[in-house]
Amino acid sequence: MKQFNYTQRVSIQKKYNSRQVVSDVYLKCATNDIIGLLGKNGSGKSTLLKVIFGIVSADHKFIRINGVVKSDTHQLLKEISYLPQENFIPNHFTVKMAISLSLDTEKSDHFCNDKMIQSILPKRIRHLSSGELRYLEIKLVLFNPSKFVLLDEPYNGLSPLMIETINQLIVENAQQKGIIITDHNYENVIRISTQLVLMRDGKTNTLKSKNELIEKGYLNEGML
C-alpha cells in the first residue's frame, strides 16, 4: 500500500524589539524528509522552531499542511511535535509514568520493546544519566502521532555511541514523518539529513550540496 505523503510549508517573520531575528524564512518539509537546519549562534534556528511549534509568537506566520492553512496553535499541536533543548520531563516522574502519560497502551508496548528503555523503566527521571534521559525524550517525541517533528539540539551532551543510536532512531521514524533537526554537531546533522538549510541573518538558504556550507562561510575548508 502506498503511504500518504504529508507536506508542511512554512513562511515566518519575527522581530525582538526592533531587531529582525527571523525574516524571509521559507521551509518545505515532507514525509521522509530530514531537514538539517544549520547556522551560527544567533542566526535564529531555535527561535524559528519555537515559532513553528507555537510557543513563541511571530509578526508573520504562515503554516500550510497538505494544502490546509493551520493558524490555530491547538491545531498545530496535533500536527507537530517538538523537542526543546532543555529536558522537559519532571524529575519526580518515573520512566513508566512518563511513558504512560505520553502514549496509549498499544504504543507503550511497542515503545518499551527496546533494551535501553527496559533497563531504565523502574527508575525515576532524576536518576537517569543525561544520555538515558535524552534518548527517552527523543523517542517519546518521535512516537507522538504528529506527522512533523522539530528537534532542537538532540545531541547535546551525548557520547558518540549514544548519538549513533539516536541517529538510527531518527532515520527509522523519518519513514513516516517529516523531521527538522538543528544541532551544533553539524557532522551528524549532515550525515542523516536529506536536505540542508543554512540560516544566516535570520534568513533561510536551501543548499544544493554540503560544499555550500564552506562557500557561504558556515564551515572552513577541511571541516567537511
PyRosetta script that sets phi, psi and omega in degrees:
from pyrosetta import init, pose_from_sequence

init()
pose = pose_from_sequence("MKQFNYTQRVSIQKKYNSRQVVSDVYLKCATNDIIGLLGKNGSGKSTLLKVIFGIVSADHKFIRINGVVKSDTHQLLKEISYLPQENFIPNHFTVKMAISLSLDTEKSDHFCNDKMIQSILPKRIRHLSSGELRYLEIKLVLFNPSKFVLLDEPYNGLSPLMIETINQLIVENAQQKGIIITDHNYENVIRISTQLVLMRDGKTNTLKSKNELIEKGYLNEGML")
pose.set_psi(1, 130.2)
pose.set_omega(1, 179.5)
pose.set_phi(2, -71.7)
pose.set_psi(2, 132.9)
pose.set_omega(2, -179.0)
pose.set_phi(3, -79.0)
pose.set_psi(3, 137.6)
pose.set_omega(3, 177.5)
pose.set_phi(4, -69.8)
pose.set_psi(4, 132.6)
pose.set_omega(4, -176.4)
pose.set_phi(5, -96.2)
pose.set_psi(5, 117.9)
pose.set_omega(5, 179.3)
pose.set_phi(6, -92.8)
pose.set_psi(6, 140.5)
pose.set_omega(6, -179.8)
pose.set_phi(7, -129.8)
pose.set_psi(7, 135.3)
pose.set_omega(7, 177.5)
pose.set_phi(8, -119.4)
pose.set_psi(8, 130.4)
pose.set_omega(8, 176.0)
pose.set_phi(9, -119.9)
pose.set_psi(9, 134.3)
pose.set_omega(9, -173.3)
pose.set_phi(10, -130.2)
pose.set_psi(10, 134.1)
pose.set_omega(10, 172.2)
pose.set_phi(11, -135.1)
pose.set_psi(11, 124.1)
pose.set_omega(11, -170.8)
pose.set_phi(12, -142.7)
pose.set_psi(12, 143.9)
pose.set_omega(12, 168.7)
pose.set_phi(13, -133.9)
pose.set_psi(13, 140.0)
pose.set_omega(13, -177.6)
pose.set_phi(14, -147.6)
pose.set_psi(14, 131.1)
pose.set_omega(14, 175.4)
pose.set_phi(15, -115.7)
pose.set_psi(15, 143.6)
pose.set_omega(15, 166.3)
pose.set_phi(16, -112.3)
pose.set_psi(16, 118.1)
pose.set_omega(16, -169.5)
pose.set_phi(17, 56.4)
pose.set_psi(17, -119.1)
pose.set_omega(17, 179.6)
pose.set_phi(18, -106.2)
pose.set_psi(18, 3.0)
pose.set_omega(18, -176.9)
pose.set_phi(19, -90.0)
pose.set_psi(19, 126.9)
pose.set_omega(19, 178.7)
pose.set_phi(20, -77.9)
pose.set_psi(20, 109.8)
pose.set_omega(20, -177.5)
pose.set_phi(21, -90.2)
pose.set_psi(21, -41.2)
pose.set_omega(21, 178.3)
pose.set_phi(22, -129.4)
pose.set_psi(22, 124.2)
pose.set_omega(22, 179.2)
pose.set_phi(23, -148.7)
pose.set_psi(23, 154.2)
pose.set_omega(23, 178.2)
pose.set_phi(24, 50.9)
pose.set_psi(24, 41.1)
pose.set_omega(24, 177.8)
pose.set_phi(25, -93.0)
pose.set_psi(25, 128.3)
pose.set_omega(25, 173.3)
pose.set_phi(26, -139.3)
pose.set_psi(26, 125.1)
pose.set_omega(26, 178.5)
pose.set_phi(27, -131.6)
pose.set_psi(27, 140.8)
pose.set_omega(27, 171.7)
pose.set_phi(28, -125.5)
pose.set_psi(28, 124.4)
pose.set_omega(28, -178.3)
pose.set_phi(29, -133.0)
pose.set_psi(29, 127.6)
pose.set_omega(29, -179.3)
pose.set_phi(30, -120.6)
pose.set_psi(30, 164.3)
pose.set_omega(30, 173.1)
pose.set_phi(31, -52.4)
pose.set_psi(31, 137.2)
pose.set_omega(31, -176.6)
pose.set_phi(32, 86.5)
pose.set_psi(32, -10.5)
pose.set_omega(32, 178.5)
pose.set_phi(33, -83.5)
pose.set_psi(33, 140.4)
pose.set_omega(33, 164.5)
pose.set_phi(34, -121.6)
pose.set_psi(34, 104.4)
pose.set_omega(34, -178.2)
pose.set_phi(35, -89.7)
pose.set_psi(35, 116.3)
pose.set_omega(35, 176.0)
pose.set_phi(36, -87.5)
pose.set_psi(36, 111.7)
pose.set_omega(36, -177.8)
pose.set_phi(37, -99.3)
pose.set_psi(37, 108.3)
pose.set_omega(37, -175.8)
pose.set_phi(38, -114.6)
pose.set_psi(38, 159.6)
pose.set_omega(38, 179.1)
pose.set_phi(39, 164.9)
pose.set_psi(39, 158.1)
pose.set_omega(39, 179.9)
pose.set_phi(40, -72.2)
pose.set_psi(40, 167.1)
pose.set_omega(40, 176.5)
pose.set_phi(41, -55.0)
pose.set_psi(41, 135.1)
pose.set_omega(41, 177.7)
pose.set_phi(42, 83.4)
pose.set_psi(42, 6.4)
pose.set_omega(42, -178.6)
pose.set_phi(43, -80.0)
pose.set_psi(43, -12.4)
pose.set_omega(43, 175.1)
pose.set_phi(44, 106.2)
pose.set_psi(44, 10.2)
pose.set_omega(44, -175.5)
pose.set_phi(45, -62.5)
pose.set_psi(45, -54.1)
pose.set_omega(45, -178.1)
pose.set_phi(46, -65.3)
pose.set_psi(46, -39.6)
pose.set_omega(46, 177.0)
pose.set_phi(47, -59.5)
pose.set_psi(47, -43.0)
pose.set_omega(47, 179.1)
pose.set_phi(48, -59.3)
pose.set_psi(48, -46.2)
pose.set_omega(48, -179.8)
pose.set_phi(49, -63.6)
pose.set_psi(49, -39.9)
pose.set_omega(49, 179.9)
pose.set_phi(50, -66.6)
pose.set_psi(50, -36.6)
pose.set_omega(50, 177.5)
pose.set_phi(51, -67.5)
pose.set_psi(51, -44.6)
pose.set_omega(51, 178.8)
pose.set_phi(52, -57.8)
pose.set_psi(52, -45.0)
pose.set_omega(52, -177.6)
pose.set_phi(53, -71.7)
pose.set_psi(53, -28.5)
pose.set_omega(53, 175.6)
pose.set_phi(54, 107.5)
pose.set_psi(54, 9.3)
pose.set_omega(54, 179.7)
pose.set_phi(55, -94.8)
pose.set_psi(55, -5.5)
pose.set_omega(55, 171.8)
pose.set_phi(56, -129.4)
pose.set_psi(56, 133.0)
pose.set_omega(56, -179.4)
pose.set_phi(57, -75.5)
pose.set_psi(57, 163.3)
pose.set_omega(57, -179.9)
pose.set_phi(58, -135.7)
pose.set_psi(58, 156.1)
pose.set_omega(58, 175.7)
pose.set_phi(59, -73.4)
pose.set_psi(59, -33.0)
pose.set_omega(59, 175.3)
pose.set_phi(60, -143.9)
pose.set_psi(60, 131.1)
pose.set_omega(60, 179.6)
pose.set_phi(61, -146.9)
pose.set_psi(61, 123.5)
pose.set_omega(61, 179.5)
pose.set_phi(62, -133.5)
pose.set_psi(62, 114.4)
pose.set_omega(62, 178.3)
pose.set_phi(63, -125.8)
pose.set_psi(63, 124.5)
pose.set_omega(63, -180.0)
pose.set_phi(64, -123.0)
pose.set_psi(64, 125.9)
pose.set_omega(64, 179.9)
pose.set_phi(65, -119.1)
pose.set_psi(65, 117.1)
pose.set_omega(65, -176.6)
pose.set_phi(66, 53.0)
pose.set_psi(66, 41.1)
pose.set_omega(66, 175.5)
pose.set_phi(67, 84.4)
pose.set_psi(67, -3.8)
pose.set_omega(67, -178.0)
pose.set_phi(68, -107.6)
pose.set_psi(68, 125.2)
pose.set_omega(68, 179.0)
pose.set_phi(69, -73.3)
pose.set_psi(69, 130.2)
pose.set_omega(69, 179.9)
pose.set_phi(70, -112.2)
pose.set_psi(70, 101.8)
pose.set_omega(70, -177.1)
pose.set_phi(71, -102.7)
pose.set_psi(71, -14.1)
pose.set_omega(71, -176.4)
pose.set_phi(72, -96.4)
pose.set_psi(72, 129.7)
pose.set_omega(72, -178.1)
pose.set_phi(73, -59.3)
pose.set_psi(73, -37.9)
pose.set_omega(73, 179.6)
pose.set_phi(74, -61.7)
pose.set_psi(74, -38.8)
pose.set_omega(74, 176.8)
pose.set_phi(75, -62.8)
pose.set_psi(75, -41.7)
pose.set_omega(75, -177.1)
pose.set_phi(76, -66.8)
pose.set_psi(76, -31.9)
pose.set_omega(76, 178.9)
pose.set_phi(77, -61.9)
pose.set_psi(77, -26.7)
pose.set_omega(77, 177.7)
pose.set_phi(78, -80.4)
pose.set_psi(78, -21.9)
pose.set_omega(78, -174.2)
pose.set_phi(79, -100.8)
pose.set_psi(79, -26.4)
pose.set_omega(79, -171.9)
pose.set_phi(80, -130.7)
pose.set_psi(80, 135.0)
pose.set_omega(80, 171.6)
pose.set_phi(81, -115.5)
pose.set_psi(81, 157.5)
pose.set_omega(81, -168.0)
pose.set_phi(82, -141.1)
pose.set_psi(82, 131.2)
pose.set_omega(82, 173.1)
pose.set_phi(83, -104.8)
pose.set_psi(83, 110.8)
pose.set_omega(83, 178.6)
pose.set_phi(84, -77.0)
pose.set_psi(84, 166.8)
pose.set_omega(84, 176.3)
pose.set_phi(85, -64.8)
pose.set_psi(85, -36.0)
pose.set_omega(85, -176.9)
pose.set_phi(86, -85.3)
pose.set_psi(86, 151.2)
pose.set_omega(86, 175.1)
pose.set_phi(87, -64.2)
pose.set_psi(87, 139.9)
pose.set_omega(87, -173.3)
pose.set_phi(88, -117.6)
pose.set_psi(88, -6.3)
pose.set_omega(88, 179.9)
pose.set_phi(89, -90.6)
pose.set_psi(89, 127.6)
pose.set_omega(89, -179.5)
pose.set_phi(90, -56.6)
pose.set_psi(90, 138.9)
pose.set_omega(90, -176.1)
pose.set_phi(91, -60.0)
pose.set_psi(91, -29.9)
pose.set_omega(91, -175.0)
pose.set_phi(92, -82.3)
pose.set_psi(92, -10.4)
pose.set_omega(92, 177.4)
pose.set_phi(93, -66.9)
pose.set_psi(93, 149.6)
pose.set_omega(93, 164.6)
pose.set_phi(94, -86.7)
pose.set_psi(94, 162.2)
pose.set_omega(94, 177.1)
pose.set_phi(95, -61.5)
pose.set_psi(95, -41.7)
pose.set_omega(95, 178.5)
pose.set_phi(96, -58.4)
pose.set_psi(96, -43.5)
pose.set_omega(96, -179.3)
pose.set_phi(97, -63.5)
pose.set_psi(97, -44.6)
pose.set_omega(97, -179.6)
pose.set_phi(98, -59.5)
pose.set_psi(98, -40.3)
pose.set_omega(98, -179.6)
pose.set_phi(99, -70.0)
pose.set_psi(99, -45.8)
pose.set_omega(99, -176.5)
pose.set_phi(100, -66.2)
pose.set_psi(100, -31.0)
pose.set_omega(100, 178.6)
pose.set_phi(101, -78.8)
pose.set_psi(101, -18.9)
pose.set_omega(101, -175.9)
pose.set_phi(102, -98.4)
pose.set_psi(102, -28.6)
pose.set_omega(102, -172.0)
pose.set_phi(103, -131.2)
pose.set_psi(103, 152.5)
pose.set_omega(103, 174.1)
pose.set_phi(104, -76.2)
pose.set_psi(104, 170.2)
pose.set_omega(104, -171.9)
pose.set_phi(105, -59.3)
pose.set_psi(105, -43.4)
pose.set_omega(105, -178.2)
pose.set_phi(106, -61.9)
pose.set_psi(106, -44.8)
pose.set_omega(106, 179.4)
pose.set_phi(107, -70.4)
pose.set_psi(107, -33.9)
pose.set_omega(107, 179.9)
pose.set_phi(108, -60.4)
pose.set_psi(108, -41.8)
pose.set_omega(108, -180.0)
pose.set_phi(109, -61.4)
pose.set_psi(109, -44.3)
pose.set_omega(109, 178.7)
pose.set_phi(110, -66.7)
pose.set_psi(110, -41.7)
pose.set_omega(110, -179.9)
pose.set_phi(111, -58.4)
pose.set_psi(111, -41.2)
pose.set_omega(111, -175.0)
pose.set_phi(112, -83.0)
pose.set_psi(112, -4.6)
pose.set_omega(112, 177.5)
pose.set_phi(113, -80.9)
pose.set_psi(113, 66.9)
pose.set_omega(113, -167.6)
pose.set_phi(114, -158.4)
pose.set_psi(114, 126.2)
pose.set_omega(114, -175.2)
pose.set_phi(115, -58.5)
pose.set_psi(115, -42.3)
pose.set_omega(115, -177.9)
pose.set_phi(116, -67.8)
pose.set_psi(116, -43.0)
pose.set_omega(116, 178.7)
pose.set_phi(117, -64.2)
pose.set_psi(117, -41.7)
pose.set_omega(117, 178.6)
pose.set_phi(118, -57.6)
pose.set_psi(118, -38.4)
pose.set_omega(118, -176.2)
pose.set_phi(119, -71.6)
pose.set_psi(119, -21.7)
pose.set_omega(119, -177.1)
pose.set_phi(120, -109.6)
pose.set_psi(120, -3.3)
pose.set_omega(120, -175.7)
pose.set_phi(121, -50.5)
pose.set_psi(121, -43.7)
pose.set_omega(121, -176.8)
pose.set_phi(122, -76.0)
pose.set_psi(122, -9.5)
pose.set_omega(122, -171.2)
pose.set_phi(123, -83.6)
pose.set_psi(123, 159.1)
pose.set_omega(123, 168.2)
pose.set_phi(124, -88.1)
pose.set_psi(124, 155.3)
pose.set_omega(124, -177.5)
pose.set_phi(125, -56.3)
pose.set_psi(125, -39.0)
pose.set_omega(125, -177.1)
pose.set_phi(126, -64.5)
pose.set_psi(126, -18.8)
pose.set_omega(126, -177.6)
pose.set_phi(127, -96.9)
pose.set_psi(127, 2.4)
pose.set_omega(127, 179.2)
pose.set_phi(128, -82.6)
pose.set_psi(128, 149.6)
pose.set_omega(128, 171.0)
pose.set_phi(129, -71.7)
pose.set_psi(129, 165.9)
pose.set_omega(129, -180.0)
pose.set_phi(130, -61.5)
pose.set_psi(130, -36.8)
pose.set_omega(130, 178.8)
pose.set_phi(131, -68.2)
pose.set_psi(131, -43.1)
pose.set_omega(131, 178.6)
pose.set_phi(132, -61.9)
pose.set_psi(132, -43.8)
pose.set_omega(132, -178.5)
pose.set_phi(133, -66.2)
pose.set_psi(133, -43.3)
pose.set_omega(133, -178.8)
pose.set_phi(134, -65.4)
pose.set_psi(134, -38.9)
pose.set_omega(134, 177.8)
pose.set_phi(135, -61.5)
pose.set_psi(135, -46.1)
pose.set_omega(135, 178.8)
pose.set_phi(136, -59.3)
pose.set_psi(136, -47.0)
pose.set_omega(136, -177.9)
pose.set_phi(137, -63.8)
pose.set_psi(137, -45.6)
pose.set_omega(137, -179.1)
pose.set_phi(138, -63.1)
pose.set_psi(138, -42.4)
pose.set_omega(138, -179.1)
pose.set_phi(139, -66.3)
pose.set_psi(139, -39.0)
pose.set_omega(139, 177.3)
pose.set_phi(140, -62.5)
pose.set_psi(140, -42.3)
pose.set_omega(140, 179.4)
pose.set_phi(141, -65.3)
pose.set_psi(141, -41.2)
pose.set_omega(141, -179.2)
pose.set_phi(142, -70.5)
pose.set_psi(142, -27.3)
pose.set_omega(142, 179.5)
pose.set_phi(143, -83.9)
pose.set_psi(143, -6.3)
pose.set_omega(143, 174.5)
pose.set_phi(144, -59.1)
pose.set_psi(144, 142.9)
pose.set_omega(144, -177.2)
pose.set_phi(145, -68.0)
pose.set_psi(145, -7.2)
pose.set_omega(145, 179.7)
pose.set_phi(146, -59.9)
pose.set_psi(146, 153.6)
pose.set_omega(146, -178.2)
pose.set_phi(147, -91.5)
pose.set_psi(147, -8.8)
pose.set_omega(147, -179.9)
pose.set_phi(148, -131.6)
pose.set_psi(148, 141.1)
pose.set_omega(148, -175.7)
pose.set_phi(149, -130.3)
pose.set_psi(149, 134.2)
pose.set_omega(149, 175.9)
pose.set_phi(150, -111.8)
pose.set_psi(150, 120.9)
pose.set_omega(150, -178.4)
pose.set_phi(151, -115.3)
pose.set_psi(151, 113.6)
pose.set_omega(151, -178.8)
pose.set_phi(152, -104.6)
pose.set_psi(152, 109.7)
pose.set_omega(152, 179.7)
pose.set_phi(153, 54.9)
pose.set_psi(153, 54.3)
pose.set_omega(153, -179.1)
pose.set_phi(154, -67.7)
pose.set_psi(154, -23.2)
pose.set_omega(154, -176.0)
pose.set_phi(155, -88.1)
pose.set_psi(155, -0.6)
pose.set_omega(155, -172.9)
pose.set_phi(156, -54.7)
pose.set_psi(156, 117.9)
pose.set_omega(156, 175.2)
pose.set_phi(157, 76.9)
pose.set_psi(157, 11.8)
pose.set_omega(157, -175.8)
pose.set_phi(158, -97.5)
pose.set_psi(158, 150.3)
pose.set_omega(158, 176.6)
pose.set_phi(159, -75.0)
pose.set_psi(159, 159.4)
pose.set_omega(159, 177.7)
pose.set_phi(160, -55.0)
pose.set_psi(160, -38.9)
pose.set_omega(160, 179.8)
pose.set_phi(161, -66.1)
pose.set_psi(161, -40.9)
pose.set_omega(161, 179.6)
pose.set_phi(162, -68.0)
pose.set_psi(162, -37.6)
pose.set_omega(162, 177.1)
pose.set_phi(163, -61.3)
pose.set_psi(163, -41.0)
pose.set_omega(163, 179.1)
pose.set_phi(164, -62.1)
pose.set_psi(164, -41.6)
pose.set_omega(164, 178.8)
pose.set_phi(165, -64.2)
pose.set_psi(165, -42.9)
pose.set_omega(165, -179.5)
pose.set_phi(166, -68.1)
pose.set_psi(166, -37.9)
pose.set_omega(166, 176.2)
pose.set_phi(167, -59.1)
pose.set_psi(167, -42.3)
pose.set_omega(167, 178.2)
pose.set_phi(168, -61.5)
pose.set_psi(168, -41.6)
pose.set_omega(168, 179.8)
pose.set_phi(169, -63.0)
pose.set_psi(169, -43.6)
pose.set_omega(169, -179.8)
pose.set_phi(170, -64.8)
pose.set_psi(170, -47.1)
pose.set_omega(170, -178.2)
pose.set_phi(171, -62.5)
pose.set_psi(171, -42.0)
pose.set_omega(171, 179.1)
pose.set_phi(172, -61.3)
pose.set_psi(172, -44.2)
pose.set_omega(172, -176.6)
pose.set_phi(173, -74.5)
pose.set_psi(173, -20.0)
pose.set_omega(173, 178.1)
pose.set_phi(174, -69.7)
pose.set_psi(174, -10.4)
pose.set_omega(174, 175.7)
pose.set_phi(175, -67.4)
pose.set_psi(175, -25.4)
pose.set_omega(175, 179.6)
pose.set_phi(176, -116.1)
pose.set_psi(176, -5.7)
pose.set_omega(176, -172.6)
pose.set_phi(177, -134.3)
pose.set_psi(177, 161.4)
pose.set_omega(177, 167.2)
pose.set_phi(178, -100.5)
pose.set_psi(178, 131.2)
pose.set_omega(178, -172.7)
pose.set_phi(179, -125.3)
pose.set_psi(179, 133.5)
pose.set_omega(179, 172.1)
pose.set_phi(180, -115.3)
pose.set_psi(180, 124.5)
pose.set_omega(180, -175.7)
pose.set_phi(181, -126.9)
pose.set_psi(181, 134.5)
pose.set_omega(181, 172.5)
pose.set_phi(182, -128.8)
pose.set_psi(182, 137.4)
pose.set_omega(182, -179.1)
pose.set_phi(183, -164.1)
pose.set_psi(183, 147.2)
pose.set_omega(183, 176.9)
pose.set_phi(184, -71.0)
pose.set_psi(184, -16.5)
pose.set_omega(184, 174.0)
pose.set_phi(185, -78.2)
pose.set_psi(185, 74.7)
pose.set_omega(185, -171.3)
pose.set_phi(186, -63.2)
pose.set_psi(186, -29.7)
pose.set_omega(186, -177.0)
pose.set_phi(187, -61.8)
pose.set_psi(187, -43.2)
pose.set_omega(187, 179.3)
pose.set_phi(188, -74.2)
pose.set_psi(188, -33.9)
pose.set_omega(188, 175.2)
pose.set_phi(189, -60.8)
pose.set_psi(189, -47.1)
pose.set_omega(189, 179.8)
pose.set_phi(190, -61.7)
pose.set_psi(190, -40.7)
pose.set_omega(190, -174.6)
pose.set_phi(191, -61.8)
pose.set_psi(191, -38.8)
pose.set_omega(191, -174.5)
pose.set_phi(192, -100.3)
pose.set_psi(192, -8.9)
pose.set_omega(192, -174.0)
pose.set_phi(193, -79.0)
pose.set_psi(193, 144.8)
pose.set_omega(193, 172.9)
pose.set_phi(194, -93.0)
pose.set_psi(194, -15.7)
pose.set_omega(194, 178.9)
pose.set_phi(195, -153.1)
pose.set_psi(195, 141.5)
pose.set_omega(195, 179.7)
pose.set_phi(196, -112.0)
pose.set_psi(196, 137.0)
pose.set_omega(196, 176.2)
pose.set_phi(197, -127.2)
pose.set_psi(197, 127.5)
pose.set_omega(197, 179.5)
pose.set_phi(198, -104.2)
pose.set_psi(198, 127.1)
pose.set_omega(198, 174.4)
pose.set_phi(199, -97.4)
pose.set_psi(199, 129.4)
pose.set_omega(199, 178.3)
pose.set_phi(200, -146.5)
pose.set_psi(200, 126.5)
pose.set_omega(200, -177.4)
pose.set_phi(201, 55.5)
pose.set_psi(201, 37.3)
pose.set_omega(201, 176.4)
pose.set_phi(202, 78.5)
pose.set_psi(202, 3.1)
pose.set_omega(202, -177.7)
pose.set_phi(203, -112.2)
pose.set_psi(203, 150.9)
pose.set_omega(203, 179.1)
pose.set_phi(204, -99.6)
pose.set_psi(204, 138.0)
pose.set_omega(204, 175.6)
pose.set_phi(205, -125.0)
pose.set_psi(205, 111.5)
pose.set_omega(205, 177.5)
pose.set_phi(206, -77.9)
pose.set_psi(206, 125.8)
pose.set_omega(206, -172.9)
pose.set_phi(207, -95.4)
pose.set_psi(207, 144.7)
pose.set_omega(207, 176.6)
pose.set_phi(208, -86.4)
pose.set_psi(208, -26.2)
pose.set_omega(208, 177.1)
pose.set_phi(209, -152.6)
pose.set_psi(209, 159.6)
pose.set_omega(209, -178.7)
pose.set_phi(210, -66.8)
pose.set_psi(210, -20.1)
pose.set_omega(210, 178.8)
pose.set_phi(211, -63.1)
pose.set_psi(211, -23.7)
pose.set_omega(211, 177.6)
pose.set_phi(212, -65.9)
pose.set_psi(212, -19.3)
pose.set_omega(212, 176.2)
pose.set_phi(213, -63.3)
pose.set_psi(213, -31.2)
pose.set_omega(213, 175.7)
pose.set_phi(214, -79.6)
pose.set_psi(214, -45.9)
pose.set_omega(214, -178.2)
pose.set_phi(215, -59.4)
pose.set_psi(215, -35.4)
pose.set_omega(215, -176.9)
pose.set_phi(216, -93.5)
pose.set_psi(216, 6.2)
pose.set_omega(216, 171.0)
pose.set_phi(217, 85.8)
pose.set_psi(217, 10.1)
pose.set_omega(217, 177.8)
pose.set_phi(218, -79.0)
pose.set_psi(218, -38.0)
pose.set_omega(218, 178.5)
pose.set_phi(219, -122.8)
pose.set_psi(219, 155.8)
pose.set_omega(219, 174.4)
pose.set_phi(220, -91.3)
pose.set_psi(220, 162.6)
pose.set_omega(220, 175.0)
pose.set_phi(221, -53.7)
pose.set_psi(221, 138.2)
pose.set_omega(221, 177.4)
pose.set_phi(222, 88.5)
pose.set_psi(222, -3.9)
pose.set_omega(222, -177.8)
pose.set_phi(223, -88.9)
pose.set_psi(223, -12.3)
pose.set_omega(223, 178.3)
pose.set_phi(224, -88.0)
pose.dump_pdb("model.pdb")
